[in-house]
Amino acid sequence: MSTWDPERDVELTDSEDEIAMKRDFHGREAILFVVDANLETERFMDALRLIRGAFISGMLVNGKDLMGLVFANTKHSPPPQEVQCLENITVSANCAIFLPLRQLTKAIVEHFMDFMQNAEELFPKEYGLAEPDGRGSFAQMIRLCIEMLVKCGKKLNNAKIVYITDVEEPHPPSSPEFQTALQKASDLEGKEFEFQVIPMIDDFDYEPFYKEFITLSRAIEIDAFRVPDAQLQREILEDRKLRQDFLRRCLGHFTLSLGPNLDISVQYYNYFQRRAYPQKVHIMRRDNSVVRKRRQIMVRQQDGETQEITHEYQIKMTGGWYECKIGEETLRVTTEQLNRVRNLHPPGMMLLGFKHRSTLPTNSYSKPCSFMYPDDQKIIGSKRLFRALWQRCLEREKIAVCLFMCKRKSVPRYVALVPVEAAQPDDKNYRSLLSGDGFKIVYLPEAKHIRHIDMCDWNSTANTATDEGVDFFQKVIRKLSVDYQPNLINDPNLEVLQSNLLALALDFKTEDDGLSQLPDPAMQNKRIEKLLPTYETLFMPEVEPAKKRAAKSNADEASAPKVAKIEQEQLCSYDFVELLIKDKRLVACTAQQLRYILDEHFGVKLPKTATKAVLMDRINALSVDC
């Protein structure tokens, strides 16, 4: 959030009229990769592998995003596979368009992967390196990228030019091309296109050219520029799934009302968000086409006496209603009336007051927190007033209590705005990318979020642990805790699903299934092995529960036959059989014994498929006849 400094970022007018800028926030995200032909062979192949990872993960994350590829500083400019895309675009010298900005498909990714297999031999022949020193016009390359983004045919919300290189300056500092290249930064700032350099070396120096060029394109002071970590940039760019899980786009734009006729425009996003699985669809067996579903709501009028339908017609979803009986009367509420009740307040946030920071609990488990930051695109001066409010709350250790309604038809929530400061960037910590100067939105719990616990039953002697036991398990937790790295630990179920999709569509096998980076149970057992004697001393040795006796099995691993409760010799006597029938104890006999009774005493043979119940009924019927 380095662009929030009002002294360099906000320019207020002397006019008393409030200027509100309307902006459409709907659109797609576009990434245009530009690869420098000056890269060495090994670094060039690493750059292509980085782009391949971005293509493959991009299809899995959001298939509607646009991606393109351009080679810069080339000697030749061969046309791309889609030749008709160059009709309205003027290709600059020493530049070659390999892939125009398109929505990624299976054919496009396969075409790029086929090119990668022979890139080491084909690229020097078909594209080559610009003569004489391998430096083309940087300004013309930027012009071509801007033209491709403008004429892509889609509405863009977030457009980015990613320049992959290891050359610290595209032109000598004293040359006129150097100044021309710096002037092109104003074109990027006017078009709201972001320019990003991805160095293929870790010790890349931004001072000669790119520091000034990036600050001019983003309209910030040169002192506000921070040198990013090259390795971190490459990992984020390659894995689009990491960006989906960890780096979130804005979720909403709303107005924060600070008082009568005093509003500022702000935006917010969630720190963490649940990953959405692909939507399940029904397909036809013959051609795998998606089955389209259509809902119809029919209203039927039925005769009370004959129960016949006298009138039937179809209505829309908005034409329905809800009915509830109040005594003998029936109350009908239409959808329009229900929406009026839901929209009593417009979406936004209203300031209610301030509290000391100590009044807010450290943890609130009712809902995950969000992050709020200002936006000058709707109301000019919002950043200046927002930063003043943020600084005063931070100095006085205050929190702002507000009423927040994030969108239409939602339930208003009471929230607390906690001022937070930006963390210093850490090379090994992705969490620093989430933090910034702004307010953390903490959703205050309501009565329904608090459970009712009977403290009399819960707070008993049996549920109390000693201080030594609590300290012991704190040591165990510290030994078993691991640092969460979002690029290493992913959702296992989704990783397996995505790997199966890649294997089915592109015949591409992933290296791991999301479980290989999880902690090893054997290593965890080894860490706490020394603490086991202390555990037995404090909590006594655990007593293993008695195991249930397993069922007996024969050689064929089948269940053993039931043991007869009545001996076979007793069934030879008819008097004993007659006693069994009288006392209704035939259930104690097995099916084989019942067949013996029928054959021996009644001279009847039934098929082997006869069940035990059929055998018993036949014996009872024959005994009555006798």
FINU-416933 format. One record per residue (C-alpha): residue in three letters; x, y, z negated. Coordinates in steps of 0.2 Angstrom, whole numbers, plus 5000, padded with zeros to 4 digits. Example, Ala and Ser with C-alpha at 12.3 -4.5 7.8 and 13.67 -1.06 7.14 Angstrom:
ala506249784961ser506849954964
! end
This chain:
met500050005000ser501450125004thr500350225016trp499350295001asp500450434996pro499250584999glu500750705002arg501250625018asp499650525023val498150645020glu497950805029leu496450905022thr495651045032asp495151215025ser493351185032glu491951175019asp491051045030glu491350865026ile492050765040ala491450585041met492250475054lys491250335060arg492150175064asp491650005070phe492449865060his491849725071gly493049645083arg494449515086glu496249495081ala497549505094ile499349455093leu500549485108phe502149395106val503649475115val505249375116asp506949455119ala507849365133asn509549415124leu509249275111glu510549135111thr509948965117glu509648895099arg508849055093phe507749065108met507148885105asp506748925087ala505749075093leu504748965105arg504448835091leu503848985080ile502649035093arg502048855096gly501648845077ala500649005078phe499648945093ile499248775085ser498848845068gly497948985076met496748865085leu496348775068val496048945058asn495149055071gly494848995089lys494149175093asp495849265091leu496749325106met498649275109gly499849315123leu501649295127val502849415136phe504749395140ala505749555139asn507449605147thr507249475161lys508049485178his506549405187ser504649425184pro503849265190pro501949275189pro500949175176gln499949025179glu498349135179val498849255193gln497249355194cys497549425177leu498849545184glu497549635196asn497349785184ile499049775175thr500649855182val502049735176ser503649835171ala505349795178asn506349675168cys504749605160ala503849445163ile502049395158phe501949215153leu500249215145pro499049355145leu497949395130arg496749245130gln495749145118leu496748995114thr496148825122lys496848655124ala497448685142ile498448845137val499348765122glu499748605133his500448725146phe501548815134met502148645126asp502648585143phe503648745146met504548715130gln505148545135asn506248615149ala506448795143glu508348775141glu508548735159leu507148825168phe507248995158pro508949055165lys508449005183glu506649075184tyr506849225172gly508649255169leu509449405160ala509249585165glu510849665173pro512049725170asp512049725151gly510449625147arg509549785142gly507849835150ser506849985147phe506149965129ala504850105133gln504250015148met504049855138ile502949955125arg501950025139leu501549855146cys501049785129ile499849935126glu499049915143met498849725140leu497949755124val496849895131lys496349795146cys496149625138gly494249635140lys493849605122lys493449715108leu494849725096asn494849755077asn496649715073ala498049715087lys499849675084ile501449675095val502649555088tyr504449585095ile505649435092thr507449485094asp509149485086val509749645094glu509749795082glu509649925095pro508849915112his509850055119pro511450155115pro511050295102ser511750435114ser510750375129pro509150455136glu508250285135phe508450285116gln507450445114thr506150395127ala505950235117leu505650335101gln504350435109lys503350285113ala503050255095ser501750395095asp500750295108leu500650155096glu500050265082gly498750345093lys498050175099glu498050105081phe499149955087glu500349885074phe502149855080gln503149715070val504949655072ile505349475069pro507249465068met507949285071ile509449325060asp509249355041asp510549495040phe509649615052asp509949795051tyr508449915054glu509450075052pro510050105070phe508350105078tyr506850005072lys506750095055glu506350255063phe505250175077ile504150085064thr503950235053leu503450345068ser502250215074arg501350195057ala501450385053ile502350365037glu503850445030ile505550365033asp505950355015ala504350245012phe505050105024arg505449945015val506549815023pro505549655024asp506249485022ala506549405039gln506249225033leu504649265024gln504049355040arg504449205051glu503549085039ile501949195038leu501949225057glu502149035061asp500848965049arg499149055052lys498448935039leu499549025026arg498849185031gln497049125030asp497349055012phe498349195005leu498349355016arg496549415018arg495749545029cys494549675022leu492849595016gly491849755016his491749945016phe490750035004thr490550204996leu491050234978ser489950374970leu490950464957gly489550594953pro488250704962asn488850744979leu490550664976asp490850504986ile492450414993ser492550275005val493450114999gln493749945005tyr493949774996tyr494549594998asn494649444987tyr496249384979phe495849204983gln494449134993arg493848954996arg494348875012ala492848845023tyr492748675032pro492248655050gln490448655052lys489648485056val488748465072his487748325081ile488348275098met487648165112arg488447985114arg488447995133asp489448155135asn489848225118ser488848375121val488248475106val486448455101arg485548625099lys484248635085arg482848755085arg481648785070gln479848815073ile478648865059met476848815063val475248875053arg473748765053gln472048795046gln471148645039asp469248615036gly468948585018glu467548455021thr468048365037gln469948385034glu470148425052ile471348565059thr470248705066his471648825071glu473548815074tyr474848945079gln476648975078ile477449115068lys479249185067met480349175052thr479949355047gly478149325048gly478049195034trp477449225017tyr477549154999glu476049114989cys475849094970lys474249054960ile473849174945gly472349104937glu471049074950glu471749204962thr473149174975leu474449304977arg475249324994val476949404996thr477649435013thr479449435018glu479449615021gln478849655004leu480149534997asn481549625006arg480949794999val481149734982arg482849664985asn483449824993leu482949944979his484750004979pro485850044994pro487549944995gly488950034986met489750064969met489150194956leu490250254942leu489450234925gly490850284913phe492550244906lys493250124892his494950094885arg495849944893ser495949854876thr494049824877leu494149714892pro494549534888thr496149464896asn495249334906ser493449334913tyr492849164921ser491249214928lys491849264946pro493549284954cys494249454955ser494349574970phe495549714975met494949884980tyr495950014990pro495450184998asp494950215016asp495050375025gln494250325041lys492450355035ile492750505023ile494250615024gly495150645008ser494650475000lys496450424998arg496950584989leu495450574976phe495650384974arg497550404970ala497150544957leu495850434949trp497050284949gln498450384941arg497450454927cys496750284923leu498450214923glu499150354912arg497750354899glu497550164899lys495750174904ile494550064915ala493050124925val491350034922cys490350034938leu488749954945phe489249864961met488149804975cys489249724989lys487949705003arg486149715006lys484949594997ser486249554985val486149554966pro486949714958arg488349674946tyr489249764932val491049774936ala492649854928leu493949934938val495649894931pro497150004938val498549894944glu500249934951ala501149864966ala502449724962gln504149734969pro504349614984asp505149454980asp506049344993lys505349184986asn503649244979tyr502149254991arg501149324977ser501949494979leu501149514996leu499449514987ser499749654974gly499749834978asp499250004970gly497450004968phe496049944957lys495649764952ile493749734952val493349624937tyr491549554937leu490849574920pro489949414913glu488149414910ala487049314898lys486749174910his488649154912ile488949124893arg488648944887his487748914870ile488948804860asp488448734843met489948784833cys489348684818asp489548524827trp491048574838asn492148654824ser492348504814thr493848424806ala493948284819asn494148424833thr495448514824ala497348504829thr498848554818asp499948694823glu501348564826gly500148474838val499748634848asp501548674849phe502048504855phe500748504869gln501348684874lys503048604877val502248464888ile501248594898arg502848694901lys503848544907leu502448494919ser502048664926val502648704944asp502748864954tyr501348874966gln501948904984pro500448924996asn501548865011leu502048705002ile500448644993asn498848645004asp497148565004pro497448385006asn495748345014leu495848485026glu497648445031val497148265035leu495648325045gln496648455055ser498048325058asn496748205065leu496048345077leu497848385083ala498248205086leu496548185096ala496648345106leu498548375109asp499348205104phe500348305092lys500848225075thr501148335060glu502548305048asp501648285032asp499848275027gly499848405013leu500248284999ser502148265001gln502548424993leu501548384977pro502448344961asp503148164960pro502248074946ala503847974942met504848134940gln503448204929asn503548044918lys505448064916arg505248244911ile504148204896glu504948034892lys505948114878leu504348184870leu503448024868pro504147974850thr503648144844tyr501948114851glu501747954842thr502348034826leu501048174827phe499548084834met499847904829pro500147764843glu498647744855val497647584854glu497247514871pro495447464872ala495047274874lys494947224892lys493447134898arg493646954903ala493746934921ala492646814931lys493346644934ser493746604953asn494046454962ala495446424976asp494346514989glu494246664978ala492346644976ser491346654960ala491346494950pro489646394949lys488646424933val488846294919ala487246194916lys486446224899ile485446054900glu486445894902gln486045784917glu485645624906gln484245714897leu483345744914cys483245554917ser481745544904tyr480045604910asp479545644892phe480945774891val480545844908glu478645864903leu479245954887leu480246074897ile478746114908lys477646134893asp478846254884lys479146344901arg481046304899leu481346254917val482246424920ala483746344910cys483946214924thr485046244939ala484346224957gln485246064959gln484445994943leu482646054949arg482945954965tyr483445804955ile481845814945leu480745824960asp481645684968glu481745564953his480045594945phe478845664959gly479645584974val479645754983lys481145824993leu481246014998pro482446095010lys484046165004thr483446335008ala482146334995thr482446454981lys482446414962ala480746504960val479946394974leu480646234965met479946284949asp478246324956arg478146154965ile478646064949asn477246154939ala475946114952leu476445934953ser476345914934val474545984934asp474045864947cys474745714936
! end
